């Protein structure tokens, strides 16, 4: 499955190279490349909506289903891995790529698990 991914400004640039290497068939972009590095969450979300991209972010505001309801966008992957280092972020994304089929995104990735968010409030762990 070919996905389009937008890395939010708080995601380290190393994640860009990592995803492009692991999934060369995907379109992976970073807000910095697009001139969105100072954009608000809503502006980032609107860009992703227009292009059909899944947003990958550390920003907890994107986890608010009232503002960003499931089924109304391509997806949001919320990273909850600290520190947000050039090593830890790609490690978290590797766990996602290795354990979750592309069609199961969006999700929340933390230190020990991946929670997949589905419509109608169903969450798998």
N, C-alpha and C positions, 0 to 999 in steps of 0.2 A: 504494500500500500504506500503510495507517495503522499507524504504529509508536507505541510508548510508550517514552519516553526518560527516564532518571533521571540527572541530572548530579550527580556526586559532589561532596563539600564542597570539594575542591581545584580545581574548575573555576570560573573566573570567572563572575560573574553575567551579564556581557555575553553570554555564550554562550547563556543562557536566552532573552533577547530575540531574539538572532540566529536561533536555531532556530525559535522561535515565529513569527517573521516569515517565514522561508523555507519552513517546513512547517506552515502553520496547521492542517492536517488531523491532525497528530500530537498526541499528549499528551506535553508536555515539562514536566518538573518538576525542581526543584533540591532537594537534601537540606535546604537551609535553609528552604524553604517547608514542608517536611514535618516539621520538628522532628528531623531526622536529622543535623544539622550536627556533632554530637559522637559519632555512631554509629561503631561499629567496621566494618571491611570486611565482616565476616560479617553484621552487622545490615543494612547497606546491601544486600548481596547477597540476603539473605532477603526484604527488602521488595520488591526487584526480581523475585525468584522468584514471590512471591505475586501480583504485579500484571502479570507478563509483560513487564516493562520491560527495555530494553537499558541497561546501565550505561555511562556515558561518564566516564572518569577519567584522571588523570595517575598514579595509584598503580600502581607496577610489580607489587605483590602480586597484582593482578587478572589479570596476564598469566600467572600460574602455572597451567598446565593441569592440574596434579595436584590443586590445591585447587578450581579452577573448570573442570572438564573441558568441552570443547566438546560440544554436544548435550544438556547437562543444564540449560541456561538459555537465555533469549531472546537473549543476546549481551552481549559486553563490547567496547567501543571504548576502546583504550588510547592516549592521547595522549602522544607523546614529542616535544613541541615546546617549546623553551626560548627565551626566558623565557616563563613562563605569563602573558602579559600580556593585558589586555582587547582588544588588537588582534590578537595572534598566534593566540590560541585560536580566535576566529571564522574567521580565515583558514584555519586547518587544517581546521575543520569544513566550510568552503565547498569545499575541495578534495575532501573526502569526498563531500559532496552532489553535486558536479558530476561526479565520476568513478566512483562506485561505486553500483550499483543497491541499493535498500533491502534486497533479499533477500540481498545479499552481505555484510552486516554479520555477524559481528564482524570487527574488524581492528585493526591497529596503525598509527597515523599518526605519521610522524616528519618531519624537516625536508624531505626530498626525495621520499619515496615513501609509498605506502599498501600495507601487507601484509595481505592478506586471509587469515584463518585458517579453514581448512576441516576437517571431520572427517577422521580417519585421517591427520593430520599433513601434509596437503597445504597448501602456502602459495603463493599467487600474488603477484607483485609488479608 
